[in-house]
């Protein structure tokens, strides 16, 4: 029988929000098509470090393991991505795991992304329907516009784009690329466009679109390949037009 | 106008059904407090890919609501309450309109109306879809609407809180629950006017499955152990096409076949399209139970799996790439990513996997469980799918049951016989009981690892309680699961702390999962017939004389084991007839 190969993981751990980070190394038995979440599950079954110490299992967040829920975002070998589809075979060994420190760390690789959901409230990220009861037939939509909406609507609020953005962090209150793109999503909808001015005004405020430095890191890391820079550019135009309208209407 | 009384409804689960119920509660002027393992956007509803059934009849096929109703009842092998199913099928087109108004980016035709696709067990195009991520898009739309209500102060979210148990008042009416914050580990009792469980399916009881890691059935099992009845738990859907994995089996949507995908293996050196040959009327779009059994038979009994393994081809490579991209983009990307091969060019390798539970908490047509004040909706109830669910009926039943349970819970809160509110002492006693249990878990120092034990149970359940069931194997499996329940007491935890202790929470969930495994196994053992997803070679035929009945499982506190009985149900609208997909359906 062939000798069992092991993959070494160097994991940045932290016992609580205000504790000091430290690293621990784990050896995980290699198998083909192993991904980072599956490797962390192996550590759960046998939480013993490389130097033989039995420790508390590593804490992280995951749900779907299909790259659709957005839960397992972490920094793998320096890059923010979803751990469930980070295949060991495509990564440089040893594999370094760290929490996405743009967000407050709760424990180990588990982070607090509340701010992203709060920003969806700020931008009024919904269609303001009268109710879930029967009101009228939904309007027809241009299938090409619907296609664009479908693309933006893949955003799983994972936070990769915020982690990669140099303008998001403690130094600024920039809401980041993800909620901005959502503004465009709702503005493109035939019912959603009624509230377009409100949403544009929300992102004209401090921490809104003017904080974008156009470094384009977001688009490069987006696991759903959403054309974030293009959409933010579109919003920039919309915001400018809205600002002019505001001047002439007052 | 009389002032609307403001109630507080506790909803457990932030998937499609829970959120739909929450909207109805808020629209009726009451507060919804929603408890969830995760931000709602990450709930398992988002893994539904292919679409949602509704008779839109926009393809010139003269589709009808009756046809949808009949397909669902026939596909479910006549074990679903027909009045309930009829209500769902009638409501379906309206639910699609609602989602459309909420901004779901459905895939559209050149004329700008909603496109429809084929799905299994249905001859007409009846499935609305958003590419191959329909569940994600429907879930997001409801999440957005609920966020609007949250901004208005009508929804209170308890995200990263785990439901532990319900609390009943002195009359036995459910008036609250105990939950635990998954970060601070704080355990708290909550009083409310009623509780709705919308906690999804129990896939993790089988270890490897297509479900998310959070689909552990823990909440259903907890209330079952407190006296809530389970119905039809033995009906576990095995989805024919999943990508086998070692951490999970990833779903490859039925939409692949709906869009023209073909299943085949080599036989005598030539491609053999065995479903098309055996079922000329439905071809690759036979219902899931049948497709899964055929694939199993080809691999396990005929040894024709590709490369001698348990896998067959699901082939899309004959379909133009741009068409595939538009209709199935998301999941094809997933296959490439995980398997390293492009399904636009080479056939995909797939095998059946545990996917969905037709069974769940027993509910009446208004979604009350047998415990007054405790309601259930979505996959965690048993109502709409009988012995086998048709593809694209799950998003429908999740949303529809939410539209039923929401208004009904308000009616119950207004006029139901709910008895007294919980006293402070009752709330505290329930909380303390959960605290003691949790502190006990933190002290566990045995030599079993909870995750290893879970894996062992999953292997047993997958081996003995899935596609083909044999009574002596089920007896063996039941005995082994009982041993696992005993071994649970010998678990050792390495994390004894009170901060984000996922290990201790998992130990608690595992105990509930083991109890649910006993429920499924026992119910499968007792049903000596074959119907829908439940197949026994010893009893290969449907036996309406003895088993045109729903299975009811009660927890027996004395033995700590499940007790199985049977109950009649309403099958008065469509007379049960033999189910045969080799020929076009006769009504």
Interface residues (C-beta under 8 A of the other chain):
Chain A: X15 X16 X31 X33 X34 X35 X37 X38 X41 X44 X45 X46 X47 X54 X55 X56 X57 X59 X61 X62 X63 X64 X65 X66 X67 X68 X69 X70 X71 X85 X87 X106 X107 X110 X113 X117 X120 X121 X124 X125 X126 X127 X128 X129 X131 X132 X133 X134 X135 X136 X137 X138 X140 X141 X142 X143 X146 X147 X149 X150 X153 X154 X156 X157 X185 X186 X189 X191 X192
Chain B: X20 X23 X24 X27 X37 X38 X39 X41 X42 X43 X44 X46 X47 X94 X97 X98 X100 X101 X102 X103 X105 X106 X107 X108 X109 X110 X111 X112 X113 X130 X131 X133 X136 X137 X140 X141 X144 X145 X147 X148 X150 X151 X183 X212 X213 X214 X245 X246 X247 X248 X250 X251 X326 X330 X334 X337 X338 X339 X340 X403 X449 X451 X452 X455 X494 X495 X497 X499 X500 X502 X503
